[in-house]
């Protein structure tokens, strides 16, 4: 393994801080960042908007073949359009796990994700990065946090965007997503073999980013010294 093909896989449940920390660590270490959660949000947003139910079958297979997702420097394009704001809504929060659980959807995105790992050093976060997408990743990290902490973080994020939601609603959504993600048949959420578990309860974003950066940097030095 070379440093140029160095992949960091960060997994964990919703609200554990994956995306925020992955972005910070990638920037800090001069690596590219892949937000795979956004990919599944784009899928859910598009399929739901087209009236396609989260069910396996010819209808969803056909819809996926006509759906184009591009990874660009500043985000994602759905059929050439930037839908960055639309995919972060409470509606998408509530439906994304149902679509992400479908084998057809996961298969559709698998090659797109793996291609990014072949283009240079990468930090990727999601729920199956270390178990399915990048099983040979140089570093595997599993982020965790209590349900309550995760719900509070998500609530603050939504309120900053002007969304009128309650703590109870957000906590219920978090727990429902955990259940769906952990029990799905296709690539369920679980800690990958060899992954380092990091609990972010009680840590500031900067403290957590510093910890992850130290773990990754140590591994990079080890790889470079071979």
C-alpha positions, 0 to 999 in steps of 0.5 A, a space after each residue: 500500500 502506498 501513501 497515495 492510495 491511503 484510504 481512511 474509512 470512518 463508520 458509525 451511526 447517525 449523529 456521531 460526528 462522522 461527516 464533520 470530523 471526516 471533513 476536518 481531518 481530511 483538510 488537516 491532513 491534506 486528503 480528499 473527502 468523500 461524503 457517502 452519506 450525501 450520496 445516499 441522500 441524493 438517491 433517496 431524494 431523487 427516488 422519493 421525488 419520482 414517486 418510487 417506493 423503497 422496494 426492490 423490483 424492476 421499477 427502482 432498477 429502471 429509475 436507477 439507470 436513469 439517475 446520474 450522480 456526479 462527485 464534483 469539487 464542491 459537492 454532488 450533482 444530481 442529473 447536473 443539478 446541485 441539490 445540496 440544500 434539498 438533501 439535508 431536509 427532515 424529510 430526507 432524514 426520515 426516508 434515507 435509511 429505507 432507500 439505503 437498505 436496498 441492495 439495488 441502491 447500494 450496488 448502484 453506488 459501490 463502484 462510484 465510491 471505490 473509484 474515489 479510493 483509486 484517485 489518491 489519499 481519501 477520507 470516506 465516512 458512512 456506515 459500511 466503509 470499512 466493512 464493504 466499500 473499503 475493506 482493505 482501508 489503511 485506517 478504520 475508525 468506528 465513531 460512537 456517541 450516546 443517543 441523546 448526544 447525537 439527537 442534541 447535535 442533530 437538533 442544533 444543526 436543524 434549528 440553525 437551518 431554520 427547521 421547526 423540529 422538537 428534540 423528541 422528534 429528532 431522538 425518535 428519528 435517530 433511533 429509527 435510523 439506527 434500527 434500520 441501519 443495523 438490521 438491514 440485510 445489505 451491508 448492515 451498520 457494524 464495527 469493521 474488523 480491525 476498526 478503532 472505536 472512538 466515543 465522541 461523548 464529552 469531546 469537542 469537535 476540535 479535540 475529536 479531530 485532533 485525536 483522529 488526525 493523530 491516529 491517521 498520521 501514525 498509520 501514514 508514517 508506518 506505511 511510508 516507512 515500509 
